[in-house]
């Protein structure tokens, strides 16, 4: 039997098993004497019938946790449960469904204490009341899903590289791991091919031959796996500077560098703050440039929220452009003075993402600006936040108007001019930019094992009807398009796809930047869900995939706006309930998943935590193929979809050849579910 499917990607929604067990232990210690006695008299015996030696605290954890997966992924609990059979654990789990009937007042007190304790510990995932999502995870097959490191397509580092929305959507749309550019570049750096790269060397040779300036722009972030590496990697800058200064002997005075501050994929003040052995990135940058007597080459400093806009807000791109081309910004006497300015911004609650433009003077007291005919090298690798800024430097007005128009915006473009720059990009940011003169060091090729591409092509070839729907609000439009299609601007079988994008709240609603989304914690999630159900009810789609972006966008703001993050999760719970009921009425399956962790950590950046994937069918005939203690991978989820669609065997036969290294590392997806009683 085949069924239609709705998949909801709850962006940035992970869980932390250490924090969750800590909360439960705290709650157990806070129980009123009456509730503790009721627990001992009425509930504890049922647990001890399955596990005689269990402690009261552990029995409490087994009965009252909001996320059963925590039993398998908290190391302390796993150790304490060693020797307990999976059958005994399953019977204990079944006892939980009777709890409210046995002692409703105890359950109410525990629920209240869990929320209160989660608020104390700033754990938004449980501070939010999400009874419906909790219930679905309890009643239907749910699997912990690893969404960082190798499983996210990155290098195998320690700490691991955090997942992010770009790679997360690529993995959820691929039948094997979807390797990311940093992995490819890391291999080239190790082998020495990076330093011999023809285009990277051409950029430096061109600037030197024509005696023009070499302007470098990069986000100062991403040394380790847990401090960025989402848009840039520190080793890319280190390696490129070796090409510039060691290989070609470029004069430091002819090199200008723009340091873009992170504060979203790295901690809010990571530009100037130390964390153990880790040093603030501006200090690291100074140390790096001193190796080449080139500290003075740092010419501009600005926050990523200004310089790396992806929502086509004209004023942000213009501000970055005017800093680079006209040195418009606060003027710093030197590099050290710029660092002090950043610290002052922090004291005024303006953190790294929105540090205002700083133009750094050279030894002669002059600020620097990109001159007509200069060479520009952009060392950021992720596409979505480089498109507008590089298009502006290329004078690509038509491109900007087209892309802004897709988001309901019109640009004036009265500030842009044709500077006839030679622009080199580390990777491809948009295929159209090459037509304006952009030169690409590392081509971004479409991923050959993309789920949507392969299924659409196979169905077209075999004459089977297949149509799918993608949906998101505009802040995640590129993820529910280019990225989930496996780095394709369109599916090669275009008639199979429909797509909708709800404009995110904008300046007319008080949302000038990403840091303002706390003002509208509902975001456009209700509109996205409403459109999804209206479209799916037409009966023409076999599959619909939508993104709900609240936990990610609010998760970046959780330190300053914790309550709004909690509220955002509670809105998500309401939406999931509505979609679930719709699916049951329509007789279709529902997959709930995420792309990476974020909101569950009291941090401005993404996390290394697992996410949860839940598989729901009206007949309750979906079963996990693995023990709940074995995590699945994001690229297992498409295999679940083709299993439900009845296409798994055909797709296995239609798959393109898989590279040996992917097979050797166990990075080929497998269906995490089977269908019973077909």
N, C-alpha and C positions, 0 to 999 in steps of 0.2 A: 504494500500500500504506500502510495506517495501522498505527500501533503504540501501545502503552501507554508511558507515560513516568513515570520517577521523577526528580524534581529535588531536588538537595541544595544548600541555601544554607549554605555554610561561613562563618559570621558573622565579619566582621572580618579576612578573609584576603586581603591585597593583596601587591604586590611593588614593590620599589624598584630600577629599572634602573641607577641610578647606583651604588648600593651593590653590586649583584650584579657589575657589571663591575669595580669596585674589588677585590672579593674575588678574582675570577678573575685579575686582574693580579698580585695578591699571591701567589696560589698558583703562578702561572707562575714568579715569581722565586724561589720556595722549592723548586722541583722538584729532586730529587737529580740529580747528573750523569748517572747511568745512565738514569733516566727521560727526562731531556731529550734524551739521545742517541737513545733508542728513538723518541721522538716525532719527532725530526728525520729519522731513517732510514726509519721505517715509516709514519708518519701524515701528516707535512707534505707529502710529494709528492702524496698524494691530493687535498689541498686546493689545492695550487698548480696542479694540472691544470685546475681550474676557475677559479682566480684567480691567475695567475702572479706578480703583484706583491705578494701578501699578506705581511705581516710574520709572523714566528713567533708573536709574542704574540697577534695577531688570529686566526691560524689556531687557536691553542690555545683562544681564547675561543669560536670557532665550534664546535669539537668537544666541549668539555667543560662548557659552561654547562648548568645544570639547568633552565633556562627559556628556550626558543628565542625567545620574544617579546622578550627583552632585546636581541636583535640589531636589532630594529626600533624600540625605544623608548629606547635610550641614544643621546643625540645624537652623542657622539664616535664610536661604532661605526657609526652610520648614515652619518656623513660619510666614514669610512674605507672603507665599502663602496659608496660612490657609484659607479655605473657597473657594478656587478655585477648581472647579470640575476637575476630571481626564479627562473628555471630553474636557473641555476648554484647559487644558494643552496639550492634544493630538493635538488640532487644532493649538495651538501656535507652537508646535513642527513641524507640517506640513509646517508652514510658512517658516521655516528655509531652506527648500529645494529650495525655490525660491530666496533666498538672492543674490546669485551670478548674477542672471539675472537682479535683481532690481538695485543693487548698487555694481558692481564688484570691483570698486576702493575702496569702504569702506571696503569690505570683505578682500581685499588684505592688507590694512593697519592694520586691526584688527589682522589678522593672523600673520603679521610681529611683531606687538607689543606683542602678546601673547608669541611668541617664545623669544623675547628679555627680557620680564619681567620674564619668566620662567628661563632663564639663570641667571638673576640677583638673583633670589630666589633659584637657584640651584635645580630646580624641573625638573629632567631629563625627566619625562614622558611627559611634554609639551615643554621642550626645544628641544626635538626631533621632527622632522617633520614626523608625521605618518598619512598622510591623508587617506591611505587606511583602516587601522584599525579603525580610527575615523569614516570613512564612513560606515563600516560594522556595527559598534555599533549603528550608527544612523538609518540604514535601516532595520536591523534585530533584533529580540527579544534579548535583553541583560539584564542580571540580576546581580546586585551586589551580591557578594558571600563572605561569612564570612569564613576566613581561619585561625582563631586563637582561643585560649582558648578551651572551651568544644568542639566546632565544629572541632577542630584539634585533639581531643582525649586527651586533657590534663586536669589538675586540674582546677577547677573554681576559679582562683586567680584574685586579683586586684593589679596592672595591670594584664591584661591577659597574658598568655604565648603566645609568638610569634609562628606563624606557621613556618614550615621548609620543605625542600624538601622531607625528609624521610616520615614524617607523611602526608604531602600534597598528595603525590602519593598514600599512603595507603587509604586516604579518597576518592580520586578520583577513586579508584578501589574497593570501598565497598558500599554495599546497606544500611548500617547503619554506625553510627560513628565507627571508628576503634580505640578502646582504646589503649593508649600508656602506656608503662611500668611505667613511673612516676606516672600515675594515680593509677595503681595497688599498687605500693610501698607506695604512700601517704596514701592509705587506711590501709596498713599494719602498717605503722608508727603510725598512729592515734590509731589503735586498740592494739598496743603493739606486734603484731605478728612479726614485723621486728626484734625486739631485741631478739626474741626467735628463729629466723630463724636457722634451724639446720646447714645449710651449712656455713653461715656467722660465726656462733659460732665455727664450726669445724675448719675454717681457723685459728682463733686465738688460739684455743686449741692446734692445731697441732704445730704451731710455738712455743708456750709456752712449750709444752710437750717435743719437741725435742731440745729446747733451740737454735732455729735458729731465724733469723730476719724476722719480718713481714714487708713486703714492700708494701706500698699503692700507687696507682697511680690514679689521678683524675684531670680533668680539673677544675680549680678554677673559677667557673662561676655559674650562675643560682640561685641566691637567690630569685629574684622576677620573675614576668612573662615577664618582658621586658628587662632582662639583661642576657639572655642565656637560660638555661633549655632545650637546644637542644641536647646536648651530656651528660650533667651532671646536677645534682641538688645539691644545697648546703645542703639541709636537709638530703640528703643521706650520705654525709660526716659526718655531725653532729651526725647522728644516729649511724653510724658505729663506730665512735670514742667512743661513750658511751658503745658499746659492748666491744671494745678493752680495754678501761681504767677503766670504772666503773664496768662492769660485770665481767671482767676477770683479772683486775689489772695488765695488761701488763706493763712491765718496759719501760719507754720512750726511753731509750737507745737501746732497741731492736726493735724499730719501726722506719721505714724510710718512708718518704712521698715524692712523686714527684708531684710538683705543675705545671700543664700544663696551660699556659696562653691562654686566648681566643682571644678577639679582632676581631672576625668575627660575632658571634652571640651576642656579647656584644660590647660596644664601644672599639675603637682601643687601648686606654690606660687605660682600666677599671681595670687593675691589680693594679694601683697605684693612680688613680685619683678619687676624690670624685665627686658625683653628687647629690647636695642637701643633703638629709639625708643618701644617700648611700655612702658607703666607698669602696675604692679600695680593690679588692679581696685579695691581699697579706696582707694588713693590717687586713682584716677580718680573714684571716688565722692565723695571729699571735695572735689575740685576742682569737680565738678558741683554739689554741694549748696551750696558757698560762693557760687555765682552768685546764689543765692536767700537767702543768710544762713540756711541751713537745715541746716548740718552736724549740729546737735543733733537733727534729725528722725530720724537713723539710730538706731533703738532696739534692734534685735536683729541678731546675727550668728550664723550656724550653718552647718555643712557640709551639702552636698546629700545625702550618704549617710544623714543623719538626717531632713532636712526633705522630701526628695523620694523617699520609698520607694515602689516599685511592686510589691513582693512581699507587701504586706499583712501585714508584721510589726508587730503592734500597738504594741510598745514604741517603735519609731521614730516613728510618727505621734503617739503620745501625748507623746513628748519635745518634738517641734516644737510641738504644741498647747499644752503647759504653758508653753513659753517665751513664746508669743504671748499667752496668756490669763492667765497668772499670773506672768510674768517669772521663771520658774524657770530659773536658769542661773548661770554665774559672772558676778558683777557687775563691770562696767568703770566706771571713774570718768568716762570720756568717750570720744569716738571714737578719739582717739590711743591711749588705754589699751587699747581693744579691739584695735587693730592690733598692739600689743605682745604681747597675749595670743595672737593668731594666730601671731606669730613664735615665741613660746615653744612652742606646740603643735608647730610645724614642727621645732623643735630636739629635741623628744621623739618624732619620727617619726610624729606625727599630722598628716597633711597636709590640704589644703583639704576633701576630701570628708567627712572625719569630725571636723572642728573642732567641739568641744562647744559647746552653747548658751551664748551670751554676751548678757547683758542690760545695755544701756548706760544709765547714769544721765543725767538731764538736768541743767541748771544748778543746780537746787534739790537735787540729790542723790538724786532719786527715779528708780526704774526705771519703765518704761512697760508697760502691758498693754492688750490689746484689751478695751474695755468693752462691756457689753450695749447693743445698738442701734447700735453703730458701723458704719461702712462699711469693707469690705475690698475691695481691688482686687488681683487676681493678674495680673501682667504676663508670666508665663511662657506660652509658646504651645503647647508640646508636651503632649499629653494624658496619657500613661501615668503620669508622675511627679507629676501634680497631683491625681489622682482621690481618693486616700485623704485627703490633707490638707484639700482643699476640702470633702469630704464630712463630715469631722470638724467643721469650722467651721460647717457647715450643720446639724449635729446629725442627720445622715442615718445613723442606726444600722442600719436595715434594709438599706440599700445596702451598708454596710461588712460586715455579717455575710454577705450574699449573695456579695460579691466575694471576701472572705476564704475563704468556704466552698469556692469554686471551686478554691482552692489548698490545700484540706485543713486550713484553720485556723479557729479559733473565737475571736472577740474577747470580752473581758469588758465593755468599754465603760463601766466604772464611773467613769471620769474625765471623760466627756464631758457637756456640759450644753447646754441650749437658750439661746443668748445672743441670739437674735432679731437676727442680723446681716444687713445688706444686703451681699450678696456679688456682686461683679462679676468676671467672668472674661474675659481677653482673647480666648480662644477656647473652643470647647466641649470639655470634658474627658471628659464622658460624657453621653449623652442623658438619662439618668435624673436627673441633678443639677438640671436645670431644674425638675423636679417638687418639689424641696426648696427652690426659691427662687433658684437661681443665675441670674444675668443674663449673657447672652453678647454680647460686642461683635462678634466675628467668628464667624459660624456656620461650622462645619466640615461642608461638604456632601459627600455621597458622590461619589467621582470617577466621572464618567460613562463613562470609557473603560476601566474595570476589566476585566481579562482574565477572571477567574472569573465575574463577574456577567454579562458579555455572552455568553460561551460557554454558560453554564448556561441563560440565557434563550433563546438561539437554538436549542439542542438540544431544550429543552422545547417550543418553538414548532413545530419541524419534526418532532418525534416521534423524534428520535435519542437513544438512551440515553447519558447522560453522568453519571459520578459521580467525584468527586475526594476525596482524603484530605489533610488538613493535620495536621502533627505538630511538636511542640517540647517542650522542658522548660519548666517554669513561668516561669523568668526571661525567656523570650522568647515566652510564650503570646500576649500581645496582638499581637505582630508576625505570628505565624502564625494570625491571626484578623482582628481589626479592621483592621490596617494592610494586609495582603496582599489583603484583600477590598476595598481602596479606601475605607477609613474607613467600614466597615459593621460593625455588631455581628453581623449575620447576612446570608447571601446571600438575595436576594429569591426565589430558587428553592431553598428549604431542603432539599428531598429529595435534591439533588445532592451535598450535602456531608456528610462525616464528619470528625471531628476528635478528636485525643487530645492530652493534656497530661501529661507526666511531672513529678511534683513535684520541683523542684530540691532539692539537699541543703540542709538547714536547721540550726537551732540544735542539734538533737540530734546532728548530725554535726560540730559546731564551726563551722558557717557562720552567723555572726550577721549579717554584712553582705556586700555585694558584694566588699569587700576581703579576704574570707576564702576566696575560691574557689581560691586557690593550694593550699589544703590538699587539694582534690579535683580535680586537673587533668583527670581523666577526665570530670568533671561527670556528666550523665546521657546522654551521647552514645551509649553502647553500648545503653542501654535504649531510647532513641528509635529507633535503627537496627533493633533487634530487633523492636520493635513495628511499625515500618514494613514490614519484610519479612514478618512474620506476617500482617499485614492485607492487603498487596498480593498475597500468594500465594492469597488467596481468589478472585481473578479478577474481582472486582466493580468495580474502580476502573480508569478510563482514565488517571488522573493522580494522582500523589502528590507533595506538596511538603513537605519537612521542613527544619527549622533545626537545625544543630549549632553551639552557642553558645560552645564553648571558646575559639577564637582571639580573640573579642571580649572576653569577660569576663576572660580571662587577659591579654589584650593591655593592658588598663588597668592591670595590676599588674606589667608586665614589668620596670620599673626595679628594683623590690625583689625580684621573683620570676621572674627570667629563665629559670632551669632548669625551673620548672614550666610556663612558657609553651611551651618547647621540647617538653616531655613531652606537653602537650596536643595539639600539632600531630602528634606521632607517633601518638597515639591516633587522631586523625582519619584518618591514613593507613591504619591497620588497618581502620577502619570503612568507608572508601571501598572498600578492596579487597573486603571482604565483600559490600557492596552491589553492586559491579560484577559479581562472580561470580554473585550472585543474578539480576541483570538479564540476564546472558548465558544463564543457565539458563531464565529466564522468557521470553526473547525480546523484552525491552522495551528502550527507549532510556533513557539516563541523561544528565542535564544536571548538570554541576557548576558552581556559580557562587558569588558572594558578594554582599554588600550594600554593603560599603565596606572600605577598608583600615584596619588597626590594628596587629596583632601584629608586622608586619614593621618597625615603627619602634620605636626604643628611647625610648619616650615614653608618658605616661599617657593621651594623647588619641588620637583617630582621626587618619587621615592623608589626604593628597590623592592618594595613589597609586592607580594603576589596580588592578583586580582581574582575574582570569582566568576566562573561561567556556569550558568544554569540552563538546563535543557528541559523544555516544557512541552508536553503534547496533551491534547484533550483526553486521549485514551490512557495516559500515564504508562505508555508502552516503551519509553526510552530508558535504557539502562546504561550505566557507565561500563566501559570495557576494562577499566583499571580500578585497582583498589583506591579508595578515597585518599589514602596517604601518598599516592603517586601523582605529582602535579602533571597537568597537561601543558601544551604549548599553544600560543595564539594561533599558529598555523595548523593546529589540529581542528580548529573551529570550522573552516571551510569543508573539511572532510565530513564533519557532522551534518553540514547542510546538504552535501551531495548524497549522503546516506539517506536522509529524510526524503530527498527528491527522487530517490531510486536510481541514482546515476553513478554510484561509487565504482562499480566494476568497469563501466564504460570509460569513466574518467581515468582510472588507473591505466587503462590501455592506451588512452589518448595523450598521456603526459609526455612532454618533451624529455629528452635525456637529462638526468640529474647529475651534476658534478660529483665526482668521487669524494671530494672533501666534505661535502654536505652529508653524504651517506655515512662517511666514516665518523663524523661527529654526532650522528644521530639526530640530524636536523631536518628529517623528512617527516611531514605530518602524517598522522594516523587518525582514523575516526575514534573519538573518545566515547562514542555511544554505539549501541546496537538497538535494533528495533525488535521487540518481542511480539509474538502472536500475529505474524503477518498472514 
